[in-house]
């Protein structure tokens, strides 16, 4: 069957089982949009800014096992999408992005709305393609989906010149793909896995440190089985929350810059550490010299060999899919049932748990309630209680992100959707849109701040058009909160450009877009307002929650400091 390039691109999406495409039209992709108009197999979601399209597709992937797909035009359409691409790339999120390009004859001629898409996006995608011949388009699309979802996942971009989308050829879409230059390893080396099992069984002060790789490889069940089998403490990174149930008594909480005292102290003082789908980044271990000041054996499981020993030298590297490696590791340890604790180190392990429980006694997440000021921690704890911990929570970036991570106790994977590596403000609302397209009818809570929400506020219009009933919890402290906190601690309270002294009336703004707006400024109003928002199942509700502007996120490990140098409160300043 002969098709033009636009029809081929659309048919390839149908072959891949794509159900939603997020995008914004423009001149170089109008043939593709015309082909979309003629089909009824997937829905196109018209966003109001290309950055939001990529964020929404990103969240669509994070919360499901589907591949988010984006379609944008050339030039500014591409450059507007770059922030979203970098966000997804840093967190290893699989996506396919189709971009329009000027005709092949005009490339390099400074044509209208031309940019070097391949060059601009090369540092922030897993791979990209420029299709110069329509005969290559179907195979390129197959490669794009394959590369995006295999190995260490990531966004893959396909740049399609306008004349390629008009040219015609015979259509054929391969069922499978084989790439000589790309063969990711799935199975871990059995000898290394046996070494890891021996180290774990002999450990006296062990810690299981799990990151986003557990979520991406759908290995939460295997991680939980490993923790139960060994009886060892487990801590999660920001990206790994939900990979191990927060309600499990073996969970130490999140570690790192704003992690719990017990998690950070256990991480520092352990004698055997197994890193599962995590990368020892600066926000997790702090100063590498401080972290390396105590001897320990380190096992590192990761799909990406370049991540192993990148920041911290490890003793037992295991390259492979987290899920596949954990399955084999469990087999080496004797099974997947939580019925046989390791006997050889039982006494030492009991002493280790006693030490951990002593650290827990510091209650590093405790905070003081107020009769007059709303504490942001209180809002998060209350929404966790009212949703039974079962909501999908998206967040922007800043203090509110850390409070959500600390106080919403995630028991399930793929429920916590946030920008970890790049730390992108403005993701929260488009993330919530993507989650609702993947999970219609779910409770989706967007935790944001008065600064972050304004970066993609125009997407309230998209939510209205597509009936996306997000519940927006804006913890409004009238500051760029995390900036203000750092300025207080490190810059002698010189609050340079961190005060938002021209904020809109968010309630009226939400209402102008056709949504429900509620303003809360008293602690007694928090629970009734949250209940009302959750009751309005079919409406987007914007909760403008006026919180204590002086509240800081504790604990905190300052940049350049080690895990043992935590600030537990303002008294440590």
Long-range contacts (C-beta under 8 A, 24 or more apart in sequence): 1-170, 1-171, 2-168, 2-169, 2-170, 2-171, 3-168, 3-169, 3-171, 4-31, 4-35, 4-134, 4-165, 4-166, 4-167, 4-168, 5-31, 5-131, 5-134, 5-137, 5-160, 5-164, 5-165, 5-166, 5-167, 5-168, 5-169, 6-31, 6-32, 6-34, 6-35, 6-165, 6-166, 7-35, 7-171, 8-134, 8-137, 8-138, 8-141, 8-169, 8-171, 9-35, 9-98, 9-137, 9-141, 9-160, 9-165, 10-35, 10-36, 10-39, 11-171, 11-173, 12-137, 12-138, 12-141, 12-142, 12-173, 13-42, 13-69, 13-141, 14-39, 14-41, 14-42, 15-173, 16-67, 16-141, 16-145, 17-66, 18-42, 18-67, 18-69, 19-43, 19-66, 20-44, 20-45, 20-60, 20-69, 20-437, 20-438, 21-45, 21-69, 21-70, 21-71, 22-47, 22-52, 22-53, 22-54, 22-56, 22-57, 22-60, 22-68, 22-69, 22-70, 22-71, 22-434, 23-47, 23-50, 23-53, 23-70, 23-71, 23-72, 24-48, 24-49, 24-50, 24-53, 24-71, 24-72, 24-73, 24-77, 25-73, 26-72, 26-73, 26-74, 26-75, 26-77, 26-100, 26-113, 27-73, 27-74, 27-100, 27-113, 27-162, 28-73, 28-74, 28-75, 28-100, 28-101, 28-102, 28-113, 28-161, 28-162, 29-71, 29-72, 29-73, 29-74, 29-77, 29-98, 29-99, 29-100, 29-160, 29-162, 29-165, 31-162, 31-165, 31-166, 32-71, 32-98, 32-100, 32-160, 32-165, 33-71, 43-437, 44-71, 45-433, 45-437, 45-462, 45-466, 46-462, 46-465, 47-430, 47-433, 47-459, 47-462, 48-458, 48-459, 48-461, 48-462, 49-80, 49-456, 49-458, 49-459, 50-76, 50-77, 50-78, 50-80, 50-81, 50-84, 51-80, 51-81, 51-83, 51-84, 51-426, 51-430, 51-456, 52-84, 52-429, 52-430, 52-433, 52-456, 52-458, 52-459, 52-462, 53-81, 53-84, 53-430, 54-81, 54-83, 54-84, 54-85, 54-87, 54-88, 54-95, 54-97, 54-155, 55-84, 55-87, 55-424, 55-426, 55-427, 55-430, 55-431, 55-434, 55-456, 56-430, 56-431, 56-433, 56-434, 56-437, 57-84, 57-95, 57-97, 57-434, 58-84, 58-87, 58-88, 58-91, 58-93, 58-95, 58-155, 58-427, 58-431, 58-434, 59-394, 59-417, 59-427, 59-430, 59-431, 59-432, 59-433, 59-434, 59-435, 59-438, 60-434, 60-435, 60-437, 60-438, 61-88, 61-93, 61-94, 61-95, 61-434, 62-91, 62-93, 62-215, 62-414, 62-417, 62-431, 62-434, 63-392, 63-414, 63-415, 63-417, 63-434, 63-435, 63-438, 63-439, 64-414, 64-438, 64-439, 65-218, 66-438, 67-94, 67-95, 67-96, 67-145, 67-148, 67-149, 68-93, 68-94, 68-95, 68-96, 68-434, 69-95, 69-96, 69-97, 69-98, 70-95, 70-96, 70-97, 70-98, 71-97, 71-98, 71-99, 72-97, 72-98, 72-99, 72-100, 73-99, 73-100, 73-113, 74-99, 74-100, 74-101, 74-102, 74-113, 74-114, 74-115, 74-117, 75-112, 75-113, 75-114, 75-115, 76-113, 77-113, 78-115, 78-117, 78-120, 78-121, 79-115, 79-120, 82-120, 82-121, 82-124, 83-422, 83-424, 84-424, 85-121, 85-124, 85-125, 85-155, 85-157, 86-124, 86-422, 86-424, 87-419, 87-421, 87-422, 87-424, 87-427, 88-154, 88-155, 89-124, 89-125, 89-126, 89-154, 89-155, 90-419, 90-420, 90-421, 90-422, 91-212, 91-239, 91-419, 91-420, 91-421, 91-422, 92-152, 92-153, 92-154, 92-212, 92-213, 92-216, 93-153, 93-154, 93-155, 93-216, 94-148, 94-149, 94-153, 94-154, 94-155, 95-148, 95-154, 95-155, 95-156, 96-141, 96-144, 96-145, 96-148, 96-155, 96-156, 96-157, 96-158, 97-125, 97-155, 97-156, 97-157, 97-158, 98-157, 98-158, 98-160, 99-157, 99-158, 99-159, 99-160, 100-159, 100-160, 100-161, 100-162, 100-165, 101-130, 101-159, 101-160, 101-161, 101-162, 102-161, 102-162, 103-161, 103-162, 103-163, 104-132, 104-161, 104-163, 104-164, 105-163, 107-161, 117-157, 117-159, 118-157, 118-159, 121-157, 124-155, 125-154, 125-155, 125-156, 125-157, 126-152, 126-153, 126-154, 126-155, 126-156, 127-154, 127-156, 127-157, 128-156, 128-157, 128-158, 128-159, 129-156, 129-157, 129-158, 129-159, 130-159, 130-161, 131-158, 131-159, 131-160, 131-161, 131-164, 132-161, 132-164, 133-164, 133-167, 134-164, 134-165, 134-167, 134-168, 134-169, 135-169, 137-164, 138-171, 138-172, 138-173, 138-174, 139-174, 139-177, 141-173, 142-173, 142-174, 142-177, 143-177, 143-179, 146-177, 146-179, 147-179, 147-182, 150-184, 151-182, 151-184, 151-185, 151-303, 151-304, 152-184, 152-303, 152-304, 152-307, 153-216, 184-303, 185-303, 185-305, 185-319, 185-320, 186-320, 186-321, 186-324, 187-320, 187-321, 187-324, 187-325, 187-328, 188-301, 188-318, 188-319, 188-320, 188-321, 188-324, 188-325, 188-328, 189-318, 189-319, 189-320, 190-328, 192-316, 192-317, 192-318, 193-318, 193-325, 193-328, 193-329, 193-332, 194-332, 195-316, 196-274, 196-299, 196-301, 196-316, 196-318, 196-329, 196-332, 197-329, 197-332, 197-333, 199-272, 199-297, 199-299, 199-315, 199-316, 200-230, 200-232, 200-272, 200-274, 200-299, 200-333, 200-342, 201-333, 201-342, 201-344, 201-345, 202-272, 202-344, 202-345, 203-232, 203-270, 203-271, 203-272, 203-297, 203-345, 203-349, 204-271, 204-272, 204-345, 204-348, 204-349, 204-351, 204-352, 205-266, 205-269, 205-270, 205-271, 205-272, 205-348, 205-352, 205-355, 206-230, 206-232, 206-233, 206-270, 206-271, 206-272, 206-273, 206-274, 206-349, 206-352, 207-232, 207-233, 207-234, 207-235, 207-252, 207-266, 207-267, 207-270, 207-272, 207-273, 207-274, 208-232, 208-233, 208-234, 208-235, 208-274, 208-276, 209-234, 209-235, 209-237, 209-255, 209-267, 209-273, 209-274, 209-275, 209-276, 209-278, 210-234, 210-235, 210-236, 210-237, 210-240, 210-243, 210-244, 210-275, 210-276, 210-277, 210-278, 211-236, 211-237, 211-239, 211-240, 211-243, 211-275, 211-276, 211-277, 211-278, 211-279, 212-237, 212-239, 212-240, 212-243, 212-277, 212-278, 212-420, 213-240, 213-276, 213-277, 213-278, 213-301, 213-302, 213-303, 213-322, 214-240, 214-243, 214-244, 214-276, 214-277, 214-322, 214-413, 215-239, 215-240, 215-242, 215-243, 215-277, 215-413, 215-414, 216-277, 216-322, 217-277, 217-303, 217-321, 217-322, 217-323, 217-324, 218-323, 218-413, 219-243, 219-276, 219-277, 219-321, 219-322, 219-323, 219-326, 220-244, 220-412, 220-413, 222-322, 222-323, 222-326, 222-327, 222-330, 222-336, 223-276, 223-326, 224-248, 225-326, 225-330, 225-336, 225-337, 225-338, 226-276, 226-326, 226-329, 226-330, 226-333, 228-338, 229-330, 229-333, 229-334, 229-335, 229-336, 229-337, 229-338, 229-340, 230-333, 230-341, 230-342, 231-341, 231-342, 231-349, 232-349, 233-266, 233-352, 233-353, 233-356, 235-259, 235-263, 235-266, 235-267, 237-278, 237-281, 237-284, 237-420, 238-283, 238-405, 238-418, 238-420, 239-420, 239-421, 240-277, 240-278, 241-405, 241-410, 241-416, 242-410, 242-411, 242-412, 242-413, 242-414, 242-415, 242-416, 243-277, 243-413, 245-410, 245-411, 245-412, 246-389, 246-409, 246-410, 246-411, 247-389, 247-409, 247-411, 252-356, 252-360, 253-365, 253-406, 254-405, 254-406, 255-284, 255-563, 256-283, 256-284, 256-285, 256-286, 256-557, 257-283, 257-284, 257-286, 257-556, 257-557, 258-402, 258-405, 258-406, 258-553, 258-554, 258-555, 258-556, 258-557, 259-555, 259-557, 260-364, 260-365, 260-406, 260-555, 261-359, 261-360, 261-362, 261-364, 261-555, 261-566, 261-568, 262-356, 262-359, 262-360, 262-362, 262-364, 264-555, 264-557, 264-563, 264-564, 264-566, 265-356, 265-359, 265-563, 265-564, 266-356, 266-359, 267-563, 268-294, 268-562, 268-563, 268-564, 269-294, 269-355, 270-296, 271-295, 271-296, 271-297, 272-296, 272-297, 272-298, 272-299, 273-297, 273-298, 273-299, 274-298, 274-299, 274-300, 274-301, 275-299, 275-300, 275-301, 275-302, 275-314, 276-301, 276-322, 276-326, 277-301, 277-302, 277-303, 277-322, 278-302, 279-307, 279-310, 279-311, 280-310, 280-311, 280-312, 281-311, 281-421, 282-311, 282-559, 285-311, 285-312, 285-563, 286-557, 286-560, 286-561, 286-562, 286-563, 286-565, 287-560, 287-561, 287-562, 288-312, 289-562, 290-561, 290-562, 290-563, 290-564, 290-565, 291-562, 291-563, 293-562, 301-325, 301-326, 362-568, 364-554, 364-555, 364-566, 364-568, 365-406, 365-407, 365-554, 367-551, 367-554, 369-523, 370-523, 370-548, 371-523, 372-522, 372-523, 373-523, 373-547, 373-548, 374-520, 374-521, 374-522, 374-523, 374-526, 374-545, 374-546, 374-547, 374-548, 375-523, 375-547, 375-548, 375-551, 376-400, 376-403, 376-475, 376-477, 376-545, 376-547, 376-548, 376-551, 377-403, 377-406, 377-407, 377-551, 378-523, 378-526, 379-473, 379-475, 379-526, 379-530, 379-545, 379-547, 380-404, 380-406, 380-407, 380-408, 380-447, 381-407, 381-408, 382-526, 382-527, 382-530, 383-408, 383-445, 383-473, 383-530, 384-408, 384-409, 386-527, 386-530, 386-531, 386-534, 387-443, 387-445, 387-534, 390-415, 390-443, 391-415, 391-442, 391-443, 391-444, 391-445, 392-417, 392-432, 392-435, 392-439, 392-442, 392-443, 392-444, 392-445, 393-417, 393-444, 393-445, 393-447, 394-418, 394-427, 394-428, 394-429, 394-431, 394-432, 394-435, 394-444, 394-445, 394-446, 394-447, 395-427, 395-428, 395-431, 395-446, 395-447, 395-448, 396-425, 396-426, 396-427, 396-428, 396-446, 396-447, 396-448, 396-449, 396-452, 396-453, 396-455, 397-423, 397-424, 397-425, 397-427, 397-452, 397-482, 398-425, 398-449, 398-451, 398-452, 398-480, 398-481, 398-482, 398-483, 399-449, 399-475, 399-477, 399-481, 399-482, 399-485, 399-551, 399-552, 399-553, 400-447, 400-448, 400-449, 400-452, 400-475, 400-481, 401-447, 402-482, 402-553, 403-447, 403-475, 403-553, 404-447, 406-553, 408-447, 425-451, 425-452, 425-455, 426-452, 426-455, 426-456, 427-456, 428-452, 428-453, 428-456, 428-472, 429-453, 429-456, 429-457, 429-459, 429-460, 429-463, 429-470, 429-472, 430-456, 430-459, 432-468, 432-470, 432-472, 433-459, 433-462, 433-463, 433-466, 433-468, 433-470, 436-468, 436-469, 436-470, 437-466, 437-468, 443-471, 443-534, 444-469, 444-470, 444-471, 445-470, 445-471, 445-473, 446-470, 446-471, 446-472, 446-473, 447-473, 447-475, 448-472, 448-473, 448-474, 448-475, 449-474, 449-475, 449-476, 449-477, 449-480, 449-481, 450-474, 450-475, 450-476, 450-477, 450-478, 450-479, 450-500, 450-503, 450-506, 451-479, 451-480, 451-481, 451-500, 453-506, 454-504, 457-509, 460-509, 460-510, 460-513, 460-515, 460-540, 460-542, 461-513, 463-513, 463-515, 463-540, 464-513, 464-514, 464-515, 464-540, 467-538, 468-540, 469-536, 469-537, 469-538, 469-539, 469-540, 469-541, 470-540, 470-541, 471-533, 471-534, 471-540, 471-541, 471-543, 472-510, 472-540, 472-541, 472-542, 472-543, 473-530, 473-543, 473-545, 474-506, 474-542, 474-543, 474-544, 474-545, 475-545, 475-547, 476-503, 476-506, 476-544, 476-545, 476-546, 476-547, 477-546, 477-547, 477-548, 477-549, 477-551, 478-503, 478-549, 479-549, 482-553, 485-552, 485-553, 485-556, 488-552, 489-556, 489-558, 489-567, 489-573, 490-558, 506-542, 506-544, 507-542, 507-544, 509-542, 510-540, 510-541, 510-542, 515-539, 515-540, 515-541, 515-542, 516-540, 516-541, 516-542, 517-541, 517-542, 517-544, 518-542, 518-543, 518-544, 519-544, 519-546, 520-544, 520-545, 520-546, 521-545, 521-546
